[in-house]
Amino acid sequence: MNEQLKSLIELQEIDSVILSIAEKIDALPKKLEKFKTPLKEATAAHQKAKTQLDTVSKNKKAKESELEEFQDKINKLKLRSKDVKTNKEYEAHLKEIEGFEKSKYKIEDDILTLMESLEAFTRELQNEDVKVKKADEEFKQQEKLLEDEKKTLYAEMETQKVKRKEFVVRIDGDLYEQYMNLLKKLEGPAVVRAKNEICLGCNTNIPPQLFNDIRKSENIFTCFYCKRFLYFIEPPSPPSDTRS
């Protein structure tokens, strides 16, 4: 096979490897994002539990403040009991105290209910805290694995780039420029096989005489339609019949 054509084929194989490595590197952020989802969900659930706990805690403090106000009013009313002169006034006075005490008992019940909710949301927040820590540890573990994979891929790419330079210097400058232009224009292989008088790059028929010249592999030929470089590989011979 023509040495220049052979170098072009080998260069394209290296470029394919480099492209594959680049695609794997580009895909790493998406892979990491997939592992970030459980952490986001755990963090959201943790924040929800914290918000609920904070709300209940504020409501409890408000009720406790309200309870103090009612207790203060009751204490003041009881102190005024000695100043009541008539039975009618005393009955009205006691009824007023009773009304405030009923309100106080209702607030105390509310506080007990809020305390139960507070305990429940505290346990829930603790559980969510454990889940967040676990999700964060798993995310960091995956992040490290992907970072190690990224370093490996970059090292492999550098190796292929060094190897590529070795092949580029072997190729005639005009041929290399033509090869690079084809890669950019076609966004695909610039060097393809010719098989059964067909260009496997664009599936266009190749004239018989040109196909025969390509089969000899002595010179470099291109497809008249897509302009790709063409090469031929002799198909393997069928196994011989060893039966006697």
C-alpha positions as CSV (number, residue, x, y, z in Angstrom):
1,M,0.0,0.0,0.0
2,N,1.1,3.5,-0.8
3,E,2.9,4.8,2.4
4,Q,1.2,8.2,2.3
5,L,-2.2,6.5,2.1
6,K,-1.2,4.1,4.9
7,S,-0.2,7.0,7.1
8,L,-3.5,8.8,6.4
9,I,-5.4,5.7,7.5
10,E,-3.4,5.3,10.6
11,L,-3.8,9.0,11.3
12,Q,-7.5,8.8,11.0
13,E,-7.6,5.9,13.5
14,I,-5.7,8.0,16.0
15,D,-8.1,11.0,15.4
16,S,-11.0,8.6,16.0
17,V,-9.5,7.6,19.3
18,I,-8.9,11.3,20.3
19,L,-12.5,12.2,19.3
20,S,-13.8,9.3,21.4
21,I,-11.8,10.4,24.4
22,A,-13.0,14.0,24.0
23,E,-16.6,12.8,23.9
24,K,-16.1,10.8,27.1
25,I,-14.6,13.9,28.8
26,D,-17.5,16.0,27.6
27,A,-20.0,13.4,29.1
28,L,-18.4,13.5,32.6
29,P,-20.4,16.6,33.8
30,K,-23.7,14.9,32.9
31,K,-22.6,11.7,34.7
32,L,-21.8,13.7,37.8
33,E,-25.1,15.6,37.5
34,K,-26.9,12.2,37.7
35,F,-25.2,11.5,41.0
36,K,-26.0,15.0,42.2
37,T,-29.8,14.4,42.0
38,P,-30.0,12.3,45.2
39,L,-28.1,14.9,47.1
40,K,-30.4,17.7,45.8
41,E,-33.5,15.7,46.8
42,A,-32.0,14.9,50.3
43,T,-31.1,18.6,50.8
44,A,-34.6,19.7,49.8
45,A,-36.2,17.3,52.2
46,H,-33.9,18.4,54.9
47,Q,-34.7,22.1,54.3
48,K,-38.4,21.3,54.3
49,A,-38.1,19.5,57.7
50,K,-36.1,22.4,59.1
51,T,-38.6,25.0,57.8
52,Q,-41.5,23.0,59.5
53,L,-39.5,22.7,62.7
54,D,-38.8,26.5,62.7
55,T,-42.4,27.3,62.1
56,V,-43.6,25.0,64.9
57,S,-41.0,26.5,67.2
58,K,-42.1,30.0,66.5
59,N,-45.7,29.1,67.0
60,K,-44.9,27.5,70.3
61,K,-43.0,30.6,71.5
62,A,-45.9,32.8,70.4
63,K,-48.4,30.6,72.4
64,E,-46.1,30.6,75.4
65,S,-46.0,34.4,75.3
66,E,-49.8,34.5,74.9
67,L,-50.1,32.1,77.9
68,E,-48.0,34.4,80.0
69,E,-50.3,37.3,79.1
70,F,-53.4,35.4,80.1
71,Q,-51.8,34.2,83.4
72,D,-50.8,37.8,84.2
73,K,-54.4,38.9,83.6
74,I,-55.7,36.1,85.8
75,N,-53.2,37.0,88.6
76,K,-54.2,40.7,88.4
77,L,-57.9,39.8,88.5
78,K,-57.4,37.6,91.6
79,L,-55.6,40.4,93.3
80,R,-58.6,42.6,92.7
81,S,-61.0,40.1,94.3
82,K,-60.6,41.6,97.7
83,D,-61.9,44.9,96.3
84,V,-65.2,43.5,95.1
85,K,-68.1,44.7,97.3
86,T,-71.3,42.9,96.3
87,N,-72.2,39.3,95.5
88,K,-73.2,40.3,92.0
89,E,-69.9,42.0,91.3
90,Y,-68.1,39.0,92.8
91,E,-70.0,36.5,90.5
92,A,-69.2,38.7,87.5
93,H,-65.6,38.9,88.7
94,L,-65.3,35.1,89.0
95,K,-66.9,34.6,85.6
96,E,-64.3,36.9,84.1
97,I,-61.5,34.9,85.8
98,E,-63.1,31.7,84.6
99,G,-63.2,32.9,81.0
100,F,-59.5,33.8,81.1
101,E,-58.7,30.4,82.6
102,K,-60.6,28.6,79.9
103,S,-58.6,30.5,77.3
104,K,-55.4,29.7,79.2
105,Y,-56.2,25.9,79.3
106,K,-56.9,26.1,75.5
107,I,-53.5,27.7,75.0
108,E,-51.9,25.1,77.2
109,D,-53.5,22.3,75.1
110,D,-52.2,24.1,71.9
111,I,-48.7,24.2,73.4
112,L,-48.8,20.5,74.2
113,T,-49.8,19.7,70.6
114,L,-47.1,22.0,69.3
115,M,-44.5,20.3,71.6
116,E,-45.5,16.9,70.2
117,S,-45.1,18.3,66.6
118,L,-41.8,19.8,67.7
119,E,-40.5,16.4,68.8
120,A,-41.8,14.7,65.6
121,F,-40.2,17.3,63.3
122,T,-36.9,17.2,65.4
123,R,-36.7,13.4,64.8
124,E,-37.6,13.9,61.1
125,L,-34.9,16.6,60.8
126,Q,-32.3,14.3,62.4
127,N,-33.3,11.5,60.0
128,E,-33.0,13.9,57.0
129,D,-29.6,15.1,58.3
130,V,-28.3,11.5,58.2
131,K,-29.7,11.1,54.7
132,V,-28.0,14.4,53.5
133,K,-24.6,13.3,55.0
134,K,-24.9,9.9,53.3
135,A,-25.9,11.5,49.9
136,D,-23.1,14.0,50.2
137,E,-20.5,11.2,51.0
138,E,-21.8,9.2,48.0
139,F,-21.7,12.3,45.7
140,K,-18.1,13.1,46.8
141,Q,-17.1,9.5,46.2
142,Q,-18.5,9.6,42.7
143,E,-17.0,13.0,42.1
144,K,-13.5,11.7,43.0
145,L,-14.0,8.6,40.8
146,L,-15.0,10.8,37.9
147,E,-12.1,13.2,38.5
148,D,-9.7,10.2,38.4
149,E,-11.4,9.1,35.2
150,K,-11.0,12.6,33.8
151,K,-7.3,12.6,34.6
152,T,-6.9,9.2,33.0
153,L,-8.7,10.3,29.9
154,Y,-6.6,13.5,29.6
155,A,-3.4,11.4,30.0
156,E,-4.6,9.0,27.3
157,M,-5.4,11.9,25.0
158,E,-2.0,13.4,25.5
159,T,-0.5,10.1,24.6
160,Q,-2.6,9.9,21.4
161,K,-1.7,13.5,20.5
162,V,2.1,12.7,20.7
163,K,1.5,9.6,18.6
164,R,-0.5,11.8,16.1
165,K,2.4,14.2,15.7
166,E,4.6,11.3,14.6
167,F,2.2,10.4,11.8
168,V,1.6,14.0,10.7
169,V,5.3,14.6,9.9
170,R,5.2,11.6,7.6
171,I,2.4,13.0,5.5
172,D,2.9,15.4,2.6
173,G,1.7,18.9,3.6
174,D,-0.9,19.3,0.8
175,L,-2.3,15.9,1.6
176,Y,-2.6,16.7,5.3
177,E,-4.3,19.9,4.5
178,Q,-6.7,18.1,2.2
179,Y,-7.4,15.5,4.9
180,M,-8.1,18.2,7.6
181,N,-10.4,20.1,5.2
182,L,-12.4,16.9,4.6
183,L,-12.7,16.3,8.3
184,K,-14.1,19.7,8.9
185,K,-16.4,19.7,5.9
186,L,-17.8,16.2,6.2
187,E,-17.8,15.9,10.0
188,G,-16.9,12.3,9.5
189,P,-14.2,10.0,8.1
190,A,-12.0,11.5,5.4
191,V,-10.5,8.1,4.5
192,V,-12.9,5.3,3.6
193,R,-12.9,1.9,2.0
194,A,-13.8,1.1,-1.5
195,K,-15.7,-2.1,-1.8
196,N,-17.5,-3.8,-4.7
197,E,-16.9,-0.6,-6.8
198,I,-18.7,1.5,-4.2
199,C,-17.3,4.3,-2.0
200,L,-18.4,3.4,1.5
201,G,-18.3,7.0,2.5
202,C,-21.1,8.2,0.3
203,N,-22.3,4.9,-1.3
204,T,-21.5,6.3,-4.8
205,N,-20.5,3.9,-7.6
206,I,-16.8,3.9,-8.6
207,P,-15.9,3.5,-12.3
208,P,-14.4,0.0,-12.9
209,Q,-11.0,1.3,-14.1
210,L,-10.7,3.6,-11.1
211,F,-11.7,0.8,-8.8
212,N,-9.0,-1.4,-10.3
213,D,-6.4,1.4,-9.7
214,I,-7.6,1.7,-6.1
215,R,-7.2,-2.0,-5.6
216,K,-3.5,-1.8,-6.6
217,S,-3.0,0.6,-3.7
218,E,0.0,2.1,-5.4
219,N,-1.3,5.6,-5.6
220,I,-3.8,7.8,-3.8
221,F,-7.2,8.2,-5.2
222,T,-10.3,10.1,-4.1
223,C,-14.0,9.6,-4.6
224,F,-15.2,11.9,-7.5
225,Y,-18.4,12.7,-5.6
226,C,-17.5,13.2,-1.9
227,K,-13.7,13.7,-2.4
228,R,-12.8,11.3,0.4
229,F,-9.5,9.3,0.1
230,L,-10.2,5.8,-0.9
231,Y,-8.4,2.6,0.0
232,F,-9.0,-1.1,-0.7
233,I,-8.6,-4.1,1.6
234,E,-8.4,-7.5,0.0
235,P,-11.1,-9.7,1.5
236,P,-9.9,-12.8,3.3
237,S,-9.6,-16.0,1.3
238,P,-12.3,-18.6,2.0
239,P,-11.1,-21.5,4.0
240,S,-9.7,-24.3,1.8
241,D,-11.5,-27.6,1.7
242,T,-9.4,-30.1,3.6
243,R,-11.6,-33.0,2.9
244,S,-9.8,-35.8,1.0
